[in-house]
Amino acid sequence: MYPMKIDKDKMNNPMIAQILSLPDLVRQVVPVYTANISSSLTKDFCLSFEHLYLMGCGDSHHVGLATQLAFRILSGVETEAMTAMQFARYTADTLHHPQRCLVAGASVSGEVSRTLEGMLLARKAGGQVLALTATPTSRIARAADVVVDTTQPPFKDPEGMVIPGVRSFVANTVGLLLVAIHLGEQRGKLSVAEASQLRKEISALADGMEETIEKNDALVKELANQWQSENEFVFCGSGPGYASALFSAAKILEASGDAAMGQDLEEWAHLQYFARHSNTPTFVITGGERDGSRAGEIVTAAQTIGRRVAVISPRKFTGMFSDDVVKLPFADGVREIFQSILTILPGSLFAAYRAEQLSEPYFRDFGGGRSKEGGGGISRIRTSETQGLEFLD
């Protein structure tokens, strides 16, 4: 176990408190989720499909993107991650061989309308449906053929306050990674010993998280001070790092309300490279493997045109970047397919400290026409018109 030196007693920032709880969350949920998955996903079920769609909204979509590569490598199943809207309205009715498809809908609440709709339309088309949810009695759970329960251990946030979610992303990412390992084992892609080792590596991410938080806490807090006058932030990454870029940008939007964008690493060179504002803070997320060479080129290009750059990379790769780049290292020795659980940490810390420094209420305190009642008020997250509800038993 990596000994975190951060004084938890002095952390009055509720979002920081959630981030500090993440390593123990991983330690708690891995054995529970492993058992849930083993009892829910029989071998016959695991062999019954050849194409997997990972679907969700917001952070639940980011979870799908974060684990897509792991499913392809570990289970051997062709896997696509997409937003619930894209799947429900533009994919479900065009499935090829739907009887050989599995659609996995992720939702902590189990009540997000568009995810429910996608699952119902997948069933109508003849596909199988899996729900990944912390609410086993929800509509999404009732719509599914199989439910993976990702209920989290209780964590006490300040009463009446809604905190930008970091625990749910980590819990659901762990859940899907464990599903990928289970599928690989049941389908003969992984041996029993290989699957066991991979589960140990997932558990060991808790130590890597503690190391990453410890190495980045003071760096990120100082960075938030240095960039306090800015009001626009860009995060870019590829593969699982793209999911971390989207998630990190989402946490800034939720925590401080600043304009923040998650972008694909390559697409940054085709788009944000031409933005007028020269010194926009730009975070480059890299695993140092598949994307390593391109990340180095993007950092050079960003610096050349005046961007302020911070690089989130494994500690052993920090030397490949010049000293005038802010280096935010995460723990070494983690497979790229598992890294998103670590690469979200610097961006989440930055969002938490920025909101604190600006005295901004999370989610704009649901003011200005926003509402947390009814699943999002005017955005109607849970009460939106849903096509296909007649198929729900």
N, C-alpha and C positions, 0 to 999 in steps of 0.2 A: 504494500500500500504506500502510495506517495504521500508524504506528510505535508498537507497544506498549511502554510504559515499565516494565512490571512486571518485576522482577528474577527471571527464571526460575530462576536458580541457588539462590535462597533458598526456592523452592517445594518443600518436603518433603512436602506434602500430595498424595498420589497422585491424588486426584480433581481437585484444582486442576490438576495436571500434564496430565490428560486434557483439561480444559476449555481450557487454553492451547494444546493441540495442534489444536484444532478448525479454526481458519482455514486452516492448512496442509493439513489433511485435505480440506477443500472444494476447495482448489486442485488437489490431487492427483487426486481422484476424478471431477471433472466431465468432463475429456476422456476418461477411461477408460470411465466409465459411458455417456457419449454414444455412444461406439463400440460398446459392448456392446449397447445398446438398438437402434441402427441395424442391427446384424447379426442381432439376434434377432427383431425385430418387423417383419415384411414389411408392405407396403401392403395386400395381401389380408387379412392377419390383422387389421390395424388397422381395416379396413372391415367385419369379419365379425360385429360385435356392436353392440348399442345400449344395453346396460345393464351397468354395472360395479359389482361389489362389492369393496370393499377390506376385508380380513379379517386379523386377527392377535390376539395376546395381549399384554398388558402394553404395553411400549414400542412394539411392532409395531402394536398397535391405535391408539396415540396417533399414530403416523406416518400411518395411514389418515385419521384425523380431521384432521390437520394439512394434508393435501393434497386432501381431498375437494372443497373449493371451487375449487382450481386445476384439477382435472379437469373440473369443470362449465364453468368459464369458458374454459379454453384448448382443450379437446378437443371440447366440445359434447356429451359423453356423459353421460347421467344416471348419477350416481354415489352410492353409499351406502357409508358406512364403518360397520362393526359389529364387535363382538367375535367371535372364532372360535366360541365357544359359542353365541351367538345365531344365527350363520349356520348352523352345523352341525346343531344340534338343533331349531331353530325356523324356519329359512328355506329350507334347501336343498331340502326336499321340497315346497315350495309355490311354486317359481319359476314365473312366467308367461313363456311362450315361452323356455324355458331355452336353446334353440339359439341365441338372440340375446343370451345373457348371457356375460360374462367374469368369472370369480372370481379375484382376485389375492390370494394368500396370502403374507404377509410373515413371515419367520422367519430370524434371523441364523444360528442353528444348523441350521435346516432339519429339525429333529426334534421340534418341539412337537406333541404328539399331537392337540390339538383343532384346530389349523390344518390338519394333515394330514387329519383326518377331514372337515373342511369341504370341502377340495379333492376328496377322493375321492367324497363325496356329490354334489358339484356335477357331477363327471364322470358319475356314475350317472344323474343327472337329465337329462343331455344337454348340459350347459354346457361351455364351454371354461375352461381353468385356466392361470393364469400364476403362477409362483413367483418371488418376490423374495427372494434368499437369498445369504449369503456362503459357502455350502457347496454348491457345484454337484453334489456326489455324494450329497447327503442324500436322505432319503425324500421330502421335499416336492419336491425337484427332480425326482426320478424319477416323481412322481405328476403332474407338470405337462405341459401341451402345449408351453409356452414357458417358458424360464428367463431371468431377468435377473440376471446375476451382479453382486452388490454387495459383493464381497470388498474388505475395507479394507486399506490399507497396514499393515504390522506396527507395533505400538506396544508398548513394553516397560513393563508394569506390574511392581511389586515381586513377586518370585518367591513363588508360593503364595498371593497375595492376589487376591480377586475384588473388582473395583471397580464401583460403580454405573455402569451404562453410559450414557455421553453420546455417545461416538463413533458407536456403532451407530445411535442415533436420527438424528443429523445425516446420516450416510452414507445411510441408507435414505430419509430425507426428500428429500435431493438426488436419489436414484435415482428416486423416484416423481414428483417434479416434472419431471424430465427425460423420464420416460415420458409425462406429460401433454402436454408440449410436442411430443414426437415424434408422439403420436396426433393432436394438433391439426394438425400439418403434413401428415401422411399423409392425413387426412380432409378437407383443404381448408379447415379452420377458420382456419389461420394460413398466411400466405405464408412462403416460404423466408427472406425478410429479417426478418419478425417473429419467426420461430422462432430465428433466429440471434441476434437482439437479446435475446430472453428467456434464452437460454443464457449470454450474456455477463452478464446481470443475476444469474444464479445464481452464476457465478464471482465476481462482484463482492461477493457476500455475505461472502466471506472478509474483505475490508477492513472491512465493516460489523461483523463479529463482533469483529475486533480493536479497533475503536473502542468497541463496547459493553462488552467486557471491561475495557478501560482505564478507561472512565467509571464502571464499577460496582464494580470490585474493592474499593477502599477503603471505598466507601459500604456495600457489603453486609457486609464484615467488621465494620464498626462496628455495623451493624444487628444482626448475630448476637450481638454483645456486649450490646447494649441489651436484646435480647429473650431473653437466655439463660435467664431464670427461667421462661419459658413452655414449655408442652409440647404445644400444639395450634396448628396453622397451617392457614389456609384460602387457597386460590388460586382466583380466579374469572376467567373470560374467555368470549368468544363466538366462534363460527366457528373459525378457526385458533387463536385465543387460548384457546379451551376445551381444545384439545389440549395447549397449553403449560401450562395450569393443571393438568391431570391428570398430565402428565409431571413438572412441578415438585414436586407433592405426592408422586409416586412416588419421586423422588430423596431427599426427606426421610425417607420410610419406610425406604428401603433404606440410607441413610447413617447416620442417627442413631436410627431406630426410633421417632421421635415420631409422634403422631397427626397426620395431615395429610390434607386433603381438597381435591380439585379439583372445582369446581362451575361450572355454567353461570351467566353473569353475571346473567341475569334470574331464574333459580331461586334465587340467593342471597337476593333480596328476598322470596321466598315461603317460604324455609326458614331459612337461617342467621341471618337478621334477628331471629329470635325466640329464639336460643340464650341460655341463662342467663348464661354467662360473658361479661362486658361488654367486656373489652379484648383479646379474641383477635386476634392479629396476622393481618391480612387483606391479601393481595396482589391488586390489581386490575390485570388485563392488558388493555390496549386498543390497538388499531391507530389510534385517533383518526378512523376513517372510518365504516363502517357502525354500529359500536357506540359511537361517541364520545359522543353525547348521553346515552345510558343509563349509560355508565361514570361520567360526571360526577355523575349523580343517585345512583348506588350509592355513590360515594365520600362524598357529602354525608350520605346516610342512615347509612352505617357510622360516620362520625365522630360524628354526632348521638347515636347510642346507645353511644358510648364505645369503638368498635373502634380499635385501632392500625392505621393504613392505610399501605401502600406502593403506589405506582402505577408500573407498568411500561408505558411509552408511548414513542412517538417523541419525540426531544428537542424538536422544535418544538411539541409539544402540552403540555409540562410546565407552561407558564404558565397553563393553564386550571384548574389545581388550586391550592388554598390553600397557603400556606407551611408550615403545620403537617402537611402530608402528606409522607411520605418519597418522593422522586422518583428513580426508577431508570430513566434514559433509555436507549433504544436508537437506533441510527443512523437518521437521516432518509432519505427518498427511496427506501424499499423498498416494493414493492407489498404490500398486505395479504396476498395469497395466498402470499407468500414469507416473511412475517415470523416464522413460528414458529421458524425457525432462530436468530433473534435473541432472541425473547421467552423462550426457555427458559434463557438464560444467567444472568440475575440469580437465578432460583430455584435453578439448579444450583450457582452459587457459594455461595448461602446454605446449601444442604444440606451442601456440602463444609466450610465454615467451622464450621457447627454441630457436625458430627461431630467435628471437630478440637478444638473448645473443650470438648466434653463427654467427650472421649477414648473415644468410642463406636466399637466395631468395626463395619465395614460388614456388613450383613446379619446382625447379631447374632452374627457369627462362626459362623453356622450351628449355634448351640447350641440347647438346650431342645427337642430332638426334631427340629430342622431338620437337613437334610443337603444338601450340594451334589452328592453322588453320585446317580446315576440320574436326573439332571434335576430335582432338588428333593426327594429323599427322600420324606417322607410325602405331599407334594402331588402327586407322581407326574406331573411336567410332561411327561416324555417317555415314560413307561411306562403312562399311564392307558389304560383300556379304550377302544378306538377302533372305532367302528362304520364299516364299509365297507372294512376293510383287504383284504378279498378282491378288491377291484377294482384293487389295486396290482400291476402287472406285475412 
